[in-house]
Amino acid sequence: MALHSASVSSKLIFAPAGKEDHGQAEQFTRGALTRSDLDQASPIRQFHIWFEAAQRSGLVAHPETCCLATASLPSGRVSSRMVYLKELDPQGFVIYSNFGTSKKAQDLCTNPWASLTFWWEDLERQVRVEGRASRLTREESQKYFDTRVRGSRIGAWSSRQSQVLKPIRGDTGAEEDDGRKVLDAWVEETEKRFEGEQDIPVPDFWGGLRIIPESMEFWQGRQSRLHDRFVYNKKASADETVQEWALERLSP
Ligand SMILES: Cc1cc2nc3c(=O)[nH]c(=O)nc-3n(C[C@H](O)[C@H](O)[C@H](O)COP(=O)(O)O)c2cc1C
């Protein structure tokens, strides 16, 4: 025992437990998933069913929250970040973002492959989506942009997403702020530019990105980490309009 505690003493976190008294990681016990529960033909239809179930359950505050991962080539360096799913259509999953300066934009310029991961904790469900990403047209992006509150439309124009904001320096060279003032100035500039205008055009560098799935996995947590997992893999087809999927159970 002494050996065990000595070996973990330098760790800031070790085997964190859930809220339970027994001090062990929580078990997943709320459901089970069998092949017959799933839509046999379409993972997108299946996602829609699960998404609506998450919304209806009242247990998942924002089921549209997901993690978007991209990877830069040739380095292979991966980056991921939370985003909101804004649209689902028969082709795929649409998110909105900056495609001028953000890291995702840089990654996607070199590599169109991307993934989305959803985690609906209180339902003990995870969904993974992998596919190629492509930008929506300006017209499509404008439709969504118009639904955003004015402040968010101004914000999209103002932010050079993920660029470093340099502190303002006074006459003595001392930093007068931490960089926020630069952003505030950009916002002010944009406010002036669109003063009195109700209709704001969507910026060229901003808009929708559709991830067109090649593979989708549905995961339901089970006791003892013996989870139920099913993956749909797109079958190769000469006809682009026909989408056929192979559905298989995966080992947890
Ligand atoms: C819950 C949540 C939702 C977010 N939704 C979006 C989104 O829909 N679009 C977006 O561009 N950034 C969103 N963000 C911010 C991103 O996580 C990220 O900071 C930003 O997109 C820059 O990332 P990048 O430079 O790696 O591309 C969200 C952050 C959180 C925490």
The ligand as an ORCA input file, in Angstrom:
! r2SCAN-3c Opt
* xyz 0 1
  C     -20.015     25.605    -25.607
  C     -19.202     26.300    -26.652
  C     -19.754     26.489    -27.908
  C     -19.013     27.135    -28.894
  N     -19.562     27.264    -30.143
  C     -18.826     27.799    -31.134
  C     -19.340     27.832    -32.466
  O     -20.463     27.384    -32.759
  N     -18.546     28.383    -33.432
  C     -17.292     28.867    -33.150
  O     -16.627     29.343    -34.060
  N     -16.774     28.822    -31.919
  C     -17.509     28.300    -30.896
  N     -16.984     28.232    -29.635
  C     -15.594     28.712    -29.418
  C     -14.608     27.633    -29.877
  O     -14.527     26.594    -28.907
  C     -13.198     28.172    -30.206
  O     -12.722     28.946    -29.118
  C     -13.149     29.019    -31.470
  O     -13.963     28.469    -32.487
  C     -11.713     29.170    -31.989
  O     -11.182     27.909    -32.273
  P     -10.026     27.570    -33.325
  O      -9.121     28.749    -33.469
  O      -9.375     26.356    -32.768
  O     -10.659     27.263    -34.651
  C     -17.705     27.599    -28.623
  C     -17.163     27.395    -27.349
  C     -17.903     26.772    -26.379
  C     -17.288     26.561    -25.028
*
